[in-house]
């Protein structure tokens, strides 16, 4: 059964009771709890890769306040280890100039790794002289940056990604190819 709250995914929380074969409308408090729980399950995951602790904390707080799930990495090797450990971000915010493993090397590894190559990457760096085509990324935000630019960029990229991924119901309805 598809969710009637805000998506087309199956949702076990849609119905509360049946009366005489008809669906009963859940009380308003129950519906609010359902919406809140459903929203938590569909939070977009962001991997923030930043070595500057002040910037990392500011970005993390900003994204958390907007409802994103945020995992922070202090350098590129830390980011790759988190993804190897099973964290699958919807988008990555990546600084270029970091110790241990820099952003350029992270991009090289991601482009060579099929399970990571389709994850959109937003470069957030003071490093000048590189373009989207040079780096193979979805966007570049120059430091210092306006937080609204960051949020708008994330919304744009994530809405594009959502538009490209068919819902579970749409996938089931496709005819099989011969």
N, C-alpha and C positions, 0 to 999 in steps of 0.2 A: 504494500500500500504506500502511495506517495504522500509526502508531508504536505499539509496545506498551510503551514506556517510561513515559510519563505524559501523553500527549495523544492527540488523534485526528487530528493533522495528518500529511500525508505525510512520511516520514522516510527518506532514502536510506541511513541508517546502521543500519537494523533488522537486516538479514541480513548475515552475513559470508560464508558458503559454503553450497553445496548438495552433498549426497552421495546418490547413487542417487535423485535426485528429491526427497529429504527435506531439510528445513532442519537444519543443524548448529547446535548451541548455541555461541555465541561464548565463548571463554575469559573468565574473570572480569575480567582486566585489560582486555581489549578492551571488555567491557560497561561497565566503569567509565568508560573514555575516551569511549564512545558517550554515556553519560548526561551526562557533563560537557560535551561539545561540544553536545549537544542543549539542555541547560539554558542555555548561553550564548546560543544562538539565540533562546530564548523569554523572555529577561530582559525585565521590564517597564521601560518608559522613563518617566522622570520629568523634567519641566522644572521646575526650582526657580528662582523669580524673587524675589530678595531682595537689597536694597542693603547690608545690614549684613554685612561680610565675616566676622565671627566666627560669626554665625548660619548664614550660607551654608556656611562650611567645616564646622561641626558637623553640619548636616543632610546635607550631601553625604557626609561620612564615614560617618554612620549608615546612610544608604541604600545606599551601596556595600557596606558590611559585611553588609547583608541581601540582597545579590545584585541590586539594582536598577541599571539603567543611568541615570546622572544627567548631565544637562546643566544648567549654571547660567547664569543671566542676572542682570546687576547692576541692571537696571531694566526697565520695561515695553517700551520700544522695542527693547532688546536681545533680549528674549523673542520679540517679533513678528518680528524679523529672523531669528532662529534657525529659527522655524517657516516663514517664507517661504523660507528656504534649504533646506528639505526635512526638517527634524527633525519627526517626528510623535510627540509624547508620548502615553502611555496615560493620564497624569494630570498636572495642573499644580498646583504649590504656589505660591501667589501672595500676596505681601505687598501691602497696599493703599497705604501711604504710602511713595512712592519718588520720587527725582528723575527728570527727563526725561519719563517717561510713567508715571503712577501706575497702581495696580491697577484702579481704577474704569474708567479709559479702556481698559485692556487688555480688561476684561470687555465693554465696549461693542463694541469691534472684534471680539472673538470671537463675540459673539451675532449680529453682522451678517454674519459670514463662514461660509457653509455648511460648508466643510471643517473648521472649527475648532469650530463651535457644539456638537458632541456630545462634546467632550473634557471629562471631569469636572475641575472646578476646586475645589481646597481652599484657602480663604483662611487664611493663617497671619499674623495681624496683632494688634497691641496695640490697634488702632482698635476702639472700642466703639460700640454703637448700631445695628449693622446685622445683619439676619437673613438666613437662607438665601433666603427668598422675595424680600427686597429686592434681593439681589445676583444671584440666579439661579445659585447655586453648589451644589455637592454637599455641602460641609461647611465649617464654620468652626472653626478652632483658635485660641484666644486665646493670645498671648504674655504672659508666659513659659509654655512648654508642657512637658508630660511627653513625652519621646521615645516611650514606649510608646503613648501616645494617638495620636501621628502614625503610627506603624507600624500600629496596629490600624485606623485610619481608612483608610490606603492599602490594606491587605489586604481590608477590607470593600468598598471601592469597586471594586477591581480584580476581585474575585471576582464581584460583581454584573455588571460589564461583560462578563466572560468567560461568564457564564450567559446573557446576552442575545445573544451572537454565536454563531450556529450554526457547527459545524465545517465544514471544506471538504467532507467526506464527506456530511454532512447536507444541505448546499446542493445537491449533485449529485443526491441522491435525491428531491428535491421534484418532484412532477408539474408540468408546465407548465400555466399558466392559459390558458384559451381566450379 
